[in-house]
Amino acid sequence: MKNNLRLIKTIQSVLWALLGVQSENNRAQDFNHGNPVTFIVVGLIAVVVFILSLVLIVNLVLN
């Protein structure tokens, strides 16, 4: 259960950071307690999902 909460917190932190609205306290906590590999993997997945969403939206609009 603790790992699930940690993963959810990591996903939430990455999404806020991608939007540019993450607080300084959360950012500092992530750097002090977070696993960099987890943040990188979640960040890459989030970017891929975002790009695929944009491609899907453009295809729907053009067709």
C-alpha positions in Angstrom: 0.0 0.0 0.0 2.8 2.4 0.8 4.4 1.8 -2.6 1.1 2.6 -4.3 0.8 5.9 -2.4 4.4 6.7 -3.2 3.8 6.0 -6.9 0.6 8.1 -6.9 2.6 10.9 -5.2 5.3 10.6 -7.8 2.8 10.8 -10.7 1.1 13.8 -9.1 4.4 15.5 -8.6 5.5 14.9 -12.2 2.2 16.2 -13.6 2.3 19.4 -11.5 5.9 19.9 -12.6 5.0 19.4 -16.3 2.3 22.0 -15.8 4.7 24.3 -14.1 2.7 24.8 -10.9 4.6 22.6 -8.4 5.3 24.4 -5.1 8.9 25.0 -3.9 8.2 22.8 -0.8 7.1 19.8 -2.9 10.0 20.2 -5.3 12.5 20.3 -2.4 10.8 17.2 -0.8 11.0 15.4 -4.2 14.7 16.1 -4.5 15.4 15.0 -0.9 13.2 11.9 -0.7 12.4 10.8 -4.3 14.0 8.2 -6.4 15.3 9.9 -9.6 14.8 6.8 -11.8 11.1 6.8 -10.8 10.7 10.4 -11.7 12.4 10.0 -15.0 10.3 6.9 -16.0 7.0 8.6 -14.9 8.0 11.8 -16.7 8.8 10.0 -19.9 5.5 8.1 -19.8 3.6 11.4 -19.1 5.3 13.1 -22.1 4.6 10.1 -24.4 0.9 10.1 -23.3 0.7 13.9 -23.9 2.2 13.6 -27.4 0.0 10.7 -28.3 -3.0 12.7 -27.1 -2.1 15.6 -29.2 -1.6 13.4 -32.3 -5.1 11.8 -31.6 -6.7 15.2 -31.3 -5.1 16.5 -34.5 -6.2 13.4 -36.4 -9.8 13.7 -35.1 -9.9 17.4 -36.1 -8.4 16.8 -39.6 -10.7 13.9 -40.4 
